[in-house]
């Protein structure tokens, strides 16, 4: 996931996938796990990938937050409570 060029799915697409399918992309559904079971090593790989993707989303959101703070700083600095 941290390799250059990793195709991180946009959060809007993740949300749409979850609404449509009821589970995260790349992770088996609960129905599938109930029916077929799960290989623990494979599931750990899926979960680690999701943790790493979450880390990238948090970093992306932090950068957006910082940019918004900088953009708003001049307008907020001139106001008094």
HTML snippet that shows the backbone in 3Dmol.js (N, CA, C, O; Angstrom):
<script src="https://3Dmol.org/build/3Dmol-min.js"></script>
<div id="view" style="width:600px;height:400px;position:relative"></div>
<script>
const pdb = `
ATOM      1  N   UNK A   1       0.833  -1.206   0.000  1.00  0.00           N
ATOM      2  CA  UNK A   1       0.000   0.000   0.000  1.00  0.00           C
ATOM      3  C   UNK A   1       0.864   1.251   0.000  1.00  0.00           C
ATOM      4  O   UNK A   1       0.492   2.248  -0.618  1.00  0.00           O
ATOM      5  N   UNK A   2       1.991   1.224   0.668  1.00  0.00           N
ATOM      6  CA  UNK A   2       2.817   2.421   0.765  1.00  0.00           C
ATOM      7  C   UNK A   2       3.770   2.575  -0.424  1.00  0.00           C
ATOM      8  O   UNK A   2       4.543   3.532  -0.474  1.00  0.00           O
ATOM      9  N   UNK A   3       3.722   1.658  -1.364  1.00  0.00           N
ATOM     10  CA  UNK A   3       4.579   1.760  -2.547  1.00  0.00           C
ATOM     11  C   UNK A   3       4.079   2.885  -3.448  1.00  0.00           C
ATOM     12  O   UNK A   3       2.874   3.124  -3.534  1.00  0.00           O
ATOM     13  N   UNK A   4       4.995   3.573  -4.113  1.00  0.00           N
ATOM     14  CA  UNK A   4       4.573   4.624  -5.043  1.00  0.00           C
ATOM     15  C   UNK A   4       3.640   4.048  -6.113  1.00  0.00           C
ATOM     16  O   UNK A   4       3.855   2.946  -6.618  1.00  0.00           O
ATOM     17  N   UNK A   5       2.620   4.806  -6.440  1.00  0.00           N
ATOM     18  CA  UNK A   5       1.703   4.377  -7.481  1.00  0.00           C
ATOM     19  C   UNK A   5       0.563   3.501  -7.004  1.00  0.00           C
ATOM     20  O   UNK A   5      -0.253   3.057  -7.811  1.00  0.00           O
ATOM     21  N   UNK A   6       0.489   3.236  -5.672  1.00  0.00           N
ATOM     22  CA  UNK A   6      -0.628   2.435  -5.170  1.00  0.00           C
ATOM     23  C   UNK A   6      -1.926   3.180  -5.459  1.00  0.00           C
ATOM     24  O   UNK A   6      -2.031   4.378  -5.196  1.00  0.00           O
ATOM     25  N   UNK A   7      -2.898   2.482  -5.993  1.00  0.00           N
ATOM     26  CA  UNK A   7      -4.164   3.097  -6.384  1.00  0.00           C
ATOM     27  C   UNK A   7      -5.127   3.078  -5.202  1.00  0.00           C
ATOM     28  O   UNK A   7      -5.892   2.129  -5.027  1.00  0.00           O
ATOM     29  N   UNK A   8      -5.082   4.136  -4.394  1.00  0.00           N
ATOM     30  CA  UNK A   8      -5.954   4.255  -3.233  1.00  0.00           C
ATOM     31  C   UNK A   8      -7.333   4.703  -3.701  1.00  0.00           C
ATOM     32  O   UNK A   8      -7.474   5.755  -4.324  1.00  0.00           O
ATOM     33  N   UNK A   9      -8.336   3.909  -3.401  1.00  0.00           N
ATOM     34  CA  UNK A   9      -9.702   4.208  -3.828  1.00  0.00           C
ATOM     35  C   UNK A   9     -10.183   5.494  -3.146  1.00  0.00           C
ATOM     36  O   UNK A   9     -10.026   5.634  -1.933  1.00  0.00           O
ATOM     37  N   UNK A  10     -10.759   6.423  -3.892  1.00  0.00           N
ATOM     38  CA  UNK A  10     -11.301   7.633  -3.264  1.00  0.00           C
ATOM     39  C   UNK A  10     -12.362   7.265  -2.222  1.00  0.00           C
ATOM     40  O   UNK A  10     -13.121   6.313  -2.405  1.00  0.00           O
ATOM     41  N   UNK A  11     -12.404   8.023  -1.139  1.00  0.00           N
ATOM     42  CA  UNK A  11     -13.334   7.716  -0.064  1.00  0.00           C
ATOM     43  C   UNK A  11     -14.788   7.688  -0.527  1.00  0.00           C
ATOM     44  O   UNK A  11     -15.578   6.890  -0.023  1.00  0.00           O
ATOM     45  N   UNK A  12     -15.149   8.539  -1.468  1.00  0.00           N
ATOM     46  CA  UNK A  12     -16.520   8.530  -1.991  1.00  0.00           C
ATOM     47  C   UNK A  12     -16.826   7.188  -2.652  1.00  0.00           C
ATOM     48  O   UNK A  12     -17.945   6.684  -2.552  1.00  0.00           O
ATOM     49  N   UNK A  13     -15.838   6.614  -3.323  1.00  0.00           N
ATOM     50  CA  UNK A  13     -16.029   5.306  -3.953  1.00  0.00           C
ATOM     51  C   UNK A  13     -16.123   4.194  -2.909  1.00  0.00           C
ATOM     52  O   UNK A  13     -16.888   3.243  -3.070  1.00  0.00           O
ATOM     53  N   UNK A  14     -15.340   4.321  -1.840  1.00  0.00           N
ATOM     54  CA  UNK A  14     -15.411   3.341  -0.753  1.00  0.00           C
ATOM     55  C   UNK A  14     -16.804   3.391  -0.134  1.00  0.00           C
ATOM     56  O   UNK A  14     -17.419   2.354   0.118  1.00  0.00           O
ATOM     57  N   UNK A  15     -17.293   4.597   0.107  1.00  0.00           N
ATOM     58  CA  UNK A  15     -18.630   4.757   0.686  1.00  0.00           C
ATOM     59  C   UNK A  15     -19.695   4.129  -0.212  1.00  0.00           C
ATOM     60  O   UNK A  15     -20.574   3.411   0.264  1.00  0.00           O
ATOM     61  N   UNK A  16     -19.609   4.405  -1.507  1.00  0.00           N
ATOM     62  CA  UNK A  16     -20.587   3.846  -2.454  1.00  0.00           C
ATOM     63  C   UNK A  16     -20.509   2.326  -2.475  1.00  0.00           C
ATOM     64  O   UNK A  16     -21.539   1.654  -2.521  1.00  0.00           O
ATOM     65  N   UNK A  17     -19.300   1.777  -2.441  1.00  0.00           N
ATOM     66  CA  UNK A  17     -19.132   0.322  -2.430  1.00  0.00           C
ATOM     67  C   UNK A  17     -19.788  -0.278  -1.184  1.00  0.00           C
ATOM     68  O   UNK A  17     -20.499  -1.279  -1.268  1.00  0.00           O
ATOM     69  N   UNK A  18     -19.541   0.346  -0.027  1.00  0.00           N
ATOM     70  CA  UNK A  18     -20.110  -0.153   1.227  1.00  0.00           C
ATOM     71  C   UNK A  18     -21.636  -0.100   1.173  1.00  0.00           C
ATOM     72  O   UNK A  18     -22.304  -1.051   1.579  1.00  0.00           O
ATOM     73  N   UNK A  19     -22.182   0.991   0.682  1.00  0.00           N
ATOM     74  CA  UNK A  19     -23.643   1.106   0.593  1.00  0.00           C
ATOM     75  C   UNK A  19     -24.227   0.054  -0.343  1.00  0.00           C
ATOM     76  O   UNK A  19     -25.301  -0.489  -0.083  1.00  0.00           O
ATOM     77  N   UNK A  20     -23.527  -0.226  -1.416  1.00  0.00           N
ATOM     78  CA  UNK A  20     -24.003  -1.186  -2.419  1.00  0.00           C
ATOM     79  C   UNK A  20     -23.827  -2.633  -1.961  1.00  0.00           C
ATOM     80  O   UNK A  20     -24.692  -3.472  -2.208  1.00  0.00           O
ATOM     81  N   UNK A  21     -22.701  -2.928  -1.290  1.00  0.00           N
ATOM     82  CA  UNK A  21     -22.337  -4.317  -0.989  1.00  0.00           C
ATOM     83  C   UNK A  21     -22.382  -4.702   0.487  1.00  0.00           C
ATOM     84  O   UNK A  21     -22.398  -5.887   0.819  1.00  0.00           O
ATOM     85  N   UNK A  22     -22.401  -3.723   1.359  1.00  0.00           N
ATOM     86  CA  UNK A  22     -22.471  -4.019   2.786  1.00  0.00           C
ATOM     87  C   UNK A  22     -21.174  -4.482   3.424  1.00  0.00           C
ATOM     88  O   UNK A  22     -21.187  -5.045   4.519  1.00  0.00           O
ATOM     89  N   UNK A  23     -20.053  -4.250   2.749  1.00  0.00           N
ATOM     90  CA  UNK A  23     -18.747  -4.581   3.333  1.00  0.00           C
ATOM     91  C   UNK A  23     -17.665  -3.788   2.618  1.00  0.00           C
ATOM     92  O   UNK A  23     -17.903  -3.195   1.565  1.00  0.00           O
ATOM     93  N   UNK A  24     -16.476  -3.785   3.204  1.00  0.00           N
ATOM     94  CA  UNK A  24     -15.355  -3.057   2.614  1.00  0.00           C
ATOM     95  C   UNK A  24     -14.875  -3.730   1.332  1.00  0.00           C
ATOM     96  O   UNK A  24     -14.934  -4.954   1.210  1.00  0.00           O
ATOM     97  N   UNK A  25     -14.400  -2.932   0.377  1.00  0.00           N
ATOM     98  CA  UNK A  25     -13.805  -3.532  -0.818  1.00  0.00           C
ATOM     99  C   UNK A  25     -12.560  -4.339  -0.434  1.00  0.00           C
ATOM    100  O   UNK A  25     -11.755  -3.907   0.392  1.00  0.00           O
ATOM    101  N   UNK A  26     -12.421  -5.498  -1.039  1.00  0.00           N
ATOM    102  CA  UNK A  26     -11.246  -6.331  -0.772  1.00  0.00           C
ATOM    103  C   UNK A  26     -11.349  -7.175   0.477  1.00  0.00           C
ATOM    104  O   UNK A  26     -10.414  -7.905   0.807  1.00  0.00           O
ATOM    105  N   UNK A  27     -12.469  -7.091   1.181  1.00  0.00           N
ATOM    106  CA  UNK A  27     -12.686  -7.884   2.381  1.00  0.00           C
ATOM    107  C   UNK A  27     -13.934  -8.725   2.147  1.00  0.00           C
ATOM    108  O   UNK A  27     -14.945  -8.208   1.672  1.00  0.00           O
ATOM    109  N   UNK A  28     -13.878 -10.009   2.472  1.00  0.00           N
ATOM    110  CA  UNK A  28     -15.057 -10.846   2.238  1.00  0.00           C
ATOM    111  C   UNK A  28     -16.252 -10.373   3.063  1.00  0.00           C
ATOM    112  O   UNK A  28     -16.090  -9.835   4.158  1.00  0.00           O
ATOM    113  N   UNK A  29     -17.423 -10.576   2.536  1.00  0.00           N
ATOM    114  CA  UNK A  29     -18.645 -10.219   3.259  1.00  0.00           C
ATOM    115  C   UNK A  29     -18.861 -11.179   4.427  1.00  0.00           C
ATOM    116  O   UNK A  29     -18.303 -12.276   4.455  1.00  0.00           O
ATOM    117  N   UNK A  30     -19.669 -10.757   5.377  1.00  0.00           N
ATOM    118  CA  UNK A  30     -19.992 -11.623   6.516  1.00  0.00           C
ATOM    119  C   UNK A  30     -20.684 -12.898   6.027  1.00  0.00           C
ATOM    120  O   UNK A  30     -20.426 -13.984   6.546  1.00  0.00           O
ATOM    121  N   UNK A  31     -21.551 -12.767   5.042  1.00  0.00           N
ATOM    122  CA  UNK A  31     -22.243 -13.933   4.490  1.00  0.00           C
ATOM    123  C   UNK A  31     -21.238 -14.923   3.908  1.00  0.00           C
ATOM    124  O   UNK A  31     -21.350 -16.131   4.118  1.00  0.00           O
ATOM    125  N   UNK A  32     -20.262 -14.404   3.180  1.00  0.00           N
ATOM    126  CA  UNK A  32     -19.236 -15.264   2.587  1.00  0.00           C
ATOM    127  C   UNK A  32     -18.412 -15.960   3.667  1.00  0.00           C
ATOM    128  O   UNK A  32     -18.100 -17.144   3.548  1.00  0.00           O
ATOM    129  N   UNK A  33     -18.065 -15.229   4.712  1.00  0.00           N
ATOM    130  CA  UNK A  33     -17.285 -15.817   5.804  1.00  0.00           C
ATOM    131  C   UNK A  33     -18.107 -16.879   6.517  1.00  0.00           C
ATOM    132  O   UNK A  33     -17.590 -17.947   6.845  1.00  0.00           O
ATOM    133  N   UNK A  34     -19.386 -16.597   6.763  1.00  0.00           N
ATOM    134  CA  UNK A  34     -20.257 -17.592   7.411  1.00  0.00           C
ATOM    135  C   UNK A  34     -20.381 -18.852   6.554  1.00  0.00           C
ATOM    136  O   UNK A  34     -20.344 -19.969   7.070  1.00  0.00           O
ATOM    137  N   UNK A  35     -20.528 -18.662   5.251  1.00  0.00           N
ATOM    138  CA  UNK A  35     -20.751 -19.791   4.341  1.00  0.00           C
ATOM    139  C   UNK A  35     -19.470 -20.582   4.087  1.00  0.00           C
ATOM    140  O   UNK A  35     -19.471 -21.812   4.142  1.00  0.00           O
ATOM    141  N   UNK A  36     -18.374 -19.867   3.806  1.00  0.00           N
ATOM    142  CA  UNK A  36     -17.150 -20.518   3.338  1.00  0.00           C
ATOM    143  C   UNK A  36     -16.018 -20.544   4.349  1.00  0.00           C
ATOM    144  O   UNK A  36     -15.007 -21.213   4.135  1.00  0.00           O
ATOM    145  N   UNK A  37     -16.178 -19.824   5.445  1.00  0.00           N
ATOM    146  CA  UNK A  37     -15.080 -19.703   6.391  1.00  0.00           C
ATOM    147  C   UNK A  37     -14.066 -18.679   5.889  1.00  0.00           C
ATOM    148  O   UNK A  37     -14.306 -17.959   4.920  1.00  0.00           O
ATOM    149  N   UNK A  38     -12.947 -18.638   6.564  1.00  0.00           N
ATOM    150  CA  UNK A  38     -11.926 -17.668   6.194  1.00  0.00           C
ATOM    151  C   UNK A  38     -10.548 -18.241   6.527  1.00  0.00           C
ATOM    152  O   UNK A  38     -10.350 -18.869   7.567  1.00  0.00           O
ATOM    153  N   UNK A  39      -9.619 -18.009   5.629  1.00  0.00           N
ATOM    154  CA  UNK A  39      -8.226 -18.370   5.892  1.00  0.00           C
ATOM    155  C   UNK A  39      -7.613 -17.234   6.718  1.00  0.00           C
ATOM    156  O   UNK A  39      -7.593 -16.086   6.274  1.00  0.00           O
ATOM    157  N   UNK A  40      -7.120 -17.548   7.904  1.00  0.00           N
ATOM    158  CA  UNK A  40      -6.655 -16.508   8.813  1.00  0.00           C
ATOM    159  C   UNK A  40      -5.515 -15.676   8.229  1.00  0.00           C
ATOM    160  O   UNK A  40      -5.498 -14.455   8.385  1.00  0.00           O
ATOM    161  N   UNK A  41      -4.574 -16.320   7.567  1.00  0.00           N
ATOM    162  CA  UNK A  41      -3.462 -15.573   6.975  1.00  0.00           C
ATOM    163  C   UNK A  41      -3.954 -14.605   5.916  1.00  0.00           C
ATOM    164  O   UNK A  41      -3.502 -13.463   5.846  1.00  0.00           O
ATOM    165  N   UNK A  42      -4.881 -15.068   5.095  1.00  0.00           N
ATOM    166  CA  UNK A  42      -5.444 -14.218   4.049  1.00  0.00           C
ATOM    167  C   UNK A  42      -6.226 -13.052   4.664  1.00  0.00           C
ATOM    168  O   UNK A  42      -6.127 -11.917   4.197  1.00  0.00           O
ATOM    169  N   UNK A  43      -6.994 -13.337   5.703  1.00  0.00           N
ATOM    170  CA  UNK A  43      -7.764 -12.278   6.359  1.00  0.00           C
ATOM    171  C   UNK A  43      -6.836 -11.258   6.999  1.00  0.00           C
ATOM    172  O   UNK A  43      -7.119 -10.061   6.961  1.00  0.00           O
ATOM    173  N   UNK A  44      -5.750 -11.702   7.576  1.00  0.00           N
ATOM    174  CA  UNK A  44      -4.806 -10.759   8.173  1.00  0.00           C
ATOM    175  C   UNK A  44      -4.199  -9.857   7.106  1.00  0.00           C
ATOM    176  O   UNK A  44      -3.971  -8.673   7.351  1.00  0.00           O
ATOM    177  N   UNK A  45      -3.937 -10.405   5.929  1.00  0.00           N
ATOM    178  CA  UNK A  45      -3.433  -9.574   4.830  1.00  0.00           C
ATOM    179  C   UNK A  45      -4.458  -8.514   4.449  1.00  0.00           C
ATOM    180  O   UNK A  45      -4.108  -7.350   4.254  1.00  0.00           O
ATOM    181  N   UNK A  46      -5.726  -8.914   4.341  1.00  0.00           N
ATOM    182  CA  UNK A  46      -6.791  -7.956   4.012  1.00  0.00           C
ATOM    183  C   UNK A  46      -6.860  -6.853   5.067  1.00  0.00           C
ATOM    184  O   UNK A  46      -6.937  -5.669   4.741  1.00  0.00           O
ATOM    185  N   UNK A  47      -6.832  -7.262   6.334  1.00  0.00           N
ATOM    186  CA  UNK A  47      -6.972  -6.292   7.415  1.00  0.00           C
ATOM    187  C   UNK A  47      -5.775  -5.348   7.484  1.00  0.00           C
ATOM    188  O   UNK A  47      -5.948  -4.152   7.718  1.00  0.00           O
ATOM    189  N   UNK A  48      -4.576  -5.863   7.286  1.00  0.00           N
ATOM    190  CA  UNK A  48      -3.399  -5.004   7.289  1.00  0.00           C
ATOM    191  C   UNK A  48      -3.476  -3.995   6.152  1.00  0.00           C
ATOM    192  O   UNK A  48      -3.136  -2.825   6.333  1.00  0.00           O
ATOM    193  N   UNK A  49      -3.920  -4.441   4.981  1.00  0.00           N
ATOM    194  CA  UNK A  49      -4.079  -3.531   3.848  1.00  0.00           C
ATOM    195  C   UNK A  49      -5.057  -2.417   4.209  1.00  0.00           C
ATOM    196  O   UNK A  49      -4.815  -1.254   3.886  1.00  0.00           O
ATOM    197  N   UNK A  50      -6.156  -2.758   4.871  1.00  0.00           N
ATOM    198  CA  UNK A  50      -7.150  -1.752   5.253  1.00  0.00           C
ATOM    199  C   UNK A  50      -6.587  -0.783   6.285  1.00  0.00           C
ATOM    200  O   UNK A  50      -6.856   0.416   6.207  1.00  0.00           O
ATOM    201  N   UNK A  51      -5.809  -1.275   7.252  1.00  0.00           N
ATOM    202  CA  UNK A  51      -5.187  -0.393   8.239  1.00  0.00           C
ATOM    203  C   UNK A  51      -4.235   0.582   7.538  1.00  0.00           C
ATOM    204  O   UNK A  51      -4.221   1.772   7.851  1.00  0.00           O
ATOM    205  N   UNK A  52      -3.451   0.079   6.602  1.00  0.00           N
ATOM    206  CA  UNK A  52      -2.521   0.944   5.872  1.00  0.00           C
ATOM    207  C   UNK A  52      -3.281   1.968   5.026  1.00  0.00           C
ATOM    208  O   UNK A  52      -2.886   3.132   4.953  1.00  0.00           O
ATOM    209  N   UNK A  53      -4.375   1.533   4.387  1.00  0.00           N
ATOM    210  CA  UNK A  53      -5.189   2.476   3.609  1.00  0.00           C
ATOM    211  C   UNK A  53      -5.788   3.542   4.521  1.00  0.00           C
ATOM    212  O   UNK A  53      -5.817   4.719   4.160  1.00  0.00           O
ATOM    213  N   UNK A  54      -6.263   3.144   5.689  1.00  0.00           N
ATOM    214  CA  UNK A  54      -6.800   4.123   6.639  1.00  0.00           C
ATOM    215  C   UNK A  54      -5.742   5.147   7.030  1.00  0.00           C
ATOM    216  O   UNK A  54      -6.034   6.335   7.159  1.00  0.00           O
ATOM    217  N   UNK A  55      -4.521   4.680   7.216  1.00  0.00           N
ATOM    218  CA  UNK A  55      -3.425   5.593   7.551  1.00  0.00           C
ATOM    219  C   UNK A  55      -3.230   6.617   6.436  1.00  0.00           C
ATOM    220  O   UNK A  55      -3.038   7.801   6.711  1.00  0.00           O
ATOM    221  N   UNK A  56      -3.276   6.172   5.185  1.00  0.00           N
ATOM    222  CA  UNK A  56      -3.136   7.106   4.061  1.00  0.00           C
ATOM    223  C   UNK A  56      -4.297   8.089   4.007  1.00  0.00           C
ATOM    224  O   UNK A  56      -4.092   9.267   3.713  1.00  0.00           O
ATOM    225  N   UNK A  57      -5.519   7.625   4.286  1.00  0.00           N
ATOM    226  CA  UNK A  57      -6.671   8.531   4.306  1.00  0.00           C
ATOM    227  C   UNK A  57      -6.520   9.579   5.403  1.00  0.00           C
ATOM    228  O   UNK A  57      -6.830  10.750   5.184  1.00  0.00           O
ATOM    229  N   UNK A  58      -6.048   9.174   6.581  1.00  0.00           N
ATOM    230  CA  UNK A  58      -5.868  10.114   7.686  1.00  0.00           C
ATOM    231  C   UNK A  58      -4.810  11.151   7.327  1.00  0.00           C
ATOM    232  O   UNK A  58      -4.988  12.337   7.607  1.00  0.00           O
ATOM    233  N   UNK A  59      -3.722  10.725   6.716  1.00  0.00           N
ATOM    234  CA  UNK A  59      -2.673  11.664   6.293  1.00  0.00           C
ATOM    235  C   UNK A  59      -3.241  12.656   5.281  1.00  0.00           C
ATOM    236  O   UNK A  59      -2.982  13.856   5.366  1.00  0.00           O
ATOM    237  N   UNK A  60      -4.018  12.144   4.323  1.00  0.00           N
ATOM    238  CA  UNK A  60      -4.635  13.001   3.313  1.00  0.00           C
ATOM    239  C   UNK A  60      -5.581  14.017   3.958  1.00  0.00           C
ATOM    240  O   UNK A  60      -5.570  15.193   3.594  1.00  0.00           O
ATOM    241  N   UNK A  61      -6.385  13.574   4.901  1.00  0.00           N
ATOM    242  CA  UNK A  61      -7.320  14.470   5.578  1.00  0.00           C
ATOM    243  C   UNK A  61      -6.585  15.508   6.423  1.00  0.00           C
ATOM    244  O   UNK A  61      -7.011  16.661   6.500  1.00  0.00           O
ATOM    245  N   UNK A  62      -5.484  15.106   7.056  1.00  0.00           N
ATOM    246  CA  UNK A  62      -4.692  16.060   7.840  1.00  0.00           C
ATOM    247  C   UNK A  62      -4.141  17.157   6.946  1.00  0.00           C
ATOM    248  O   UNK A  62      -4.169  18.332   7.314  1.00  0.00           O
ATOM    249  N   UNK A  63      -3.642  16.785   5.779  1.00  0.00           N
ATOM    250  CA  UNK A  63      -3.114  17.776   4.840  1.00  0.00           C
ATOM    251  C   UNK A  63      -4.213  18.729   4.389  1.00  0.00           C
ATOM    252  O   UNK A  63      -3.992  19.938   4.313  1.00  0.00           O
ATOM    253  N   UNK A  64      -5.392  18.197   4.091  1.00  0.00           N
ATOM    254  CA  UNK A  64      -6.512  19.057   3.696  1.00  0.00           C
ATOM    255  C   UNK A  64      -6.898  19.994   4.836  1.00  0.00           C
ATOM    256  O   UNK A  64      -7.174  21.173   4.611  1.00  0.00           O
ATOM    257  N   UNK A  65      -6.918  19.469   6.052  1.00  0.00           N
ATOM    258  CA  UNK A  65      -7.259  20.259   7.221  1.00  0.00           C
ATOM    259  C   UNK A  65      -6.258  21.401   7.410  1.00  0.00           C
ATOM    260  O   UNK A  65      -6.651  22.540   7.664  1.00  0.00           O
ATOM    261  N   UNK A  66      -4.974  21.097   7.285  1.00  0.00           N
ATOM    262  CA  UNK A  66      -3.943  22.122   7.429  1.00  0.00           C
ATOM    263  C   UNK A  66      -4.082  23.188   6.351  1.00  0.00           C
ATOM    264  O   UNK A  66      -3.942  24.378   6.637  1.00  0.00           O
ATOM    265  N   UNK A  67      -4.357  22.779   5.118  1.00  0.00           N
ATOM    266  CA  UNK A  67      -4.526  23.739   4.031  1.00  0.00           C
ATOM    267  C   UNK A  67      -5.731  24.640   4.297  1.00  0.00           C
ATOM    268  O   UNK A  67      -5.668  25.844   4.047  1.00  0.00           O
ATOM    269  N   UNK A  68      -6.814  24.075   4.796  1.00  0.00           N
ATOM    270  CA  UNK A  68      -7.993  24.879   5.114  1.00  0.00           C
ATOM    271  C   UNK A  68      -7.706  25.848   6.255  1.00  0.00           C
ATOM    272  O   UNK A  68      -8.151  26.995   6.222  1.00  0.00           O
ATOM    273  N   UNK A  69      -6.972  25.396   7.256  1.00  0.00           N
ATOM    274  CA  UNK A  69      -6.615  26.293   8.365  1.00  0.00           C
ATOM    275  C   UNK A  69      -5.786  27.474   7.868  1.00  0.00           C
ATOM    276  O   UNK A  69      -6.012  28.614   8.272  1.00  0.00           O
ATOM    277  N   UNK A  70      -4.834  27.196   6.998  1.00  0.00           N
ATOM    278  CA  UNK A  70      -4.002  28.275   6.455  1.00  0.00           C
ATOM    279  C   UNK A  70      -4.839  29.231   5.622  1.00  0.00           C
ATOM    280  O   UNK A  70      -4.654  30.446   5.690  1.00  0.00           O
ATOM    281  N   UNK A  71      -5.754  28.688   4.841  1.00  0.00           N
ATOM    282  CA  UNK A  71      -6.601  29.528   4.004  1.00  0.00           C
ATOM    283  C   UNK A  71      -7.535  30.395   4.841  1.00  0.00           C
ATOM    284  O   UNK A  71      -7.837  31.528   4.466  1.00  0.00           O
ATOM    285  N   UNK A  72      -7.986  29.869   5.962  1.00  0.00           N
ATOM    286  CA  UNK A  72      -8.910  30.607   6.818  1.00  0.00           C
ATOM    287  C   UNK A  72      -8.199  31.520   7.811  1.00  0.00           C
ATOM    288  O   UNK A  72      -8.819  32.450   8.325  1.00  0.00           O
ATOM    289  N   UNK A  73      -6.954  31.293   8.090  1.00  0.00           N
ATOM    290  CA  UNK A  73      -6.228  32.040   9.111  1.00  0.00           C
ATOM    291  C   UNK A  73      -6.298  33.551   8.916  1.00  0.00           C
ATOM    292  O   UNK A  73      -6.573  34.253   9.889  1.00  0.00           O
ATOM    293  N   UNK A  74      -6.068  34.098   7.723  1.00  0.00           N
ATOM    294  CA  UNK A  74      -6.137  35.554   7.570  1.00  0.00           C
ATOM    295  C   UNK A  74      -7.527  36.121   7.883  1.00  0.00           C
ATOM    296  O   UNK A  74      -7.630  37.190   8.483  1.00  0.00           O
ATOM    297  N   UNK A  75      -8.573  35.437   7.495  1.00  0.00           N
ATOM    298  CA  UNK A  75      -9.918  35.954   7.732  1.00  0.00           C
ATOM    299  C   UNK A  75     -10.320  35.804   9.186  1.00  0.00           C
ATOM    300  O   UNK A  75     -11.084  36.621   9.701  1.00  0.00           O
ATOM    301  N   UNK A  76      -9.816  34.770   9.862  1.00  0.00           N
ATOM    302  CA  UNK A  76     -10.156  34.561  11.261  1.00  0.00           C
ATOM    303  C   UNK A  76      -9.322  35.477  12.144  1.00  0.00           C
ATOM    304  O   UNK A  76      -9.807  35.916  13.187  1.00  0.00           O
ATOM    305  N   UNK A  77      -8.087  35.781  11.765  1.00  0.00           N
ATOM    306  CA  UNK A  77      -7.202  36.598  12.571  1.00  0.00           C
ATOM    307  C   UNK A  77      -7.741  38.011  12.746  1.00  0.00           C
ATOM    308  O   UNK A  77      -7.508  38.627  13.786  1.00  0.00           O
ATOM    309  N   UNK A  78      -8.448  38.535  11.769  1.00  0.00           N
ATOM    310  CA  UNK A  78      -8.966  39.895  11.843  1.00  0.00           C
ATOM    311  C   UNK A  78     -10.238  40.033  12.636  1.00  0.00           C
ATOM    312  O   UNK A  78     -10.674  41.154  12.901  1.00  0.00           O
ATOM    313  N   UNK A  79     -10.843  38.946  13.020  1.00  0.00           N
ATOM    314  CA  UNK A  79     -12.111  38.986  13.765  1.00  0.00           C
ATOM    315  C   UNK A  79     -11.849  38.914  15.256  1.00  0.00           C
ATOM    316  O   UNK A  79     -10.934  38.228  15.712  1.00  0.00           O
ATOM    317  N   UNK A  80     -12.671  39.635  16.010  1.00  0.00           N
ATOM    318  CA  UNK A  80     -12.596  39.545  17.456  1.00  0.00           C
ATOM    319  C   UNK A  80     -13.868  38.877  17.968  1.00  0.00           C
ATOM    320  O   UNK A  80     -14.953  39.053  17.413  1.00  0.00           O
ATOM    321  N   UNK A  81     -13.706  38.110  19.035  1.00  0.00           N
ATOM    322  CA  UNK A  81     -14.886  37.386  19.555  1.00  0.00           C
ATOM    323  C   UNK A  81     -15.909  38.300  20.193  1.00  0.00           C
ATOM    324  O   UNK A  81     -16.944  37.833  20.669  1.00  0.00           O
TER     325      UNK A  81
END
`;
const viewer = $3Dmol.createViewer("view");
viewer.addModel(pdb, "pdb");
viewer.setStyle({}, {cartoon: {color: "spectrum"}});
viewer.zoomTo();
viewer.render();
</script>
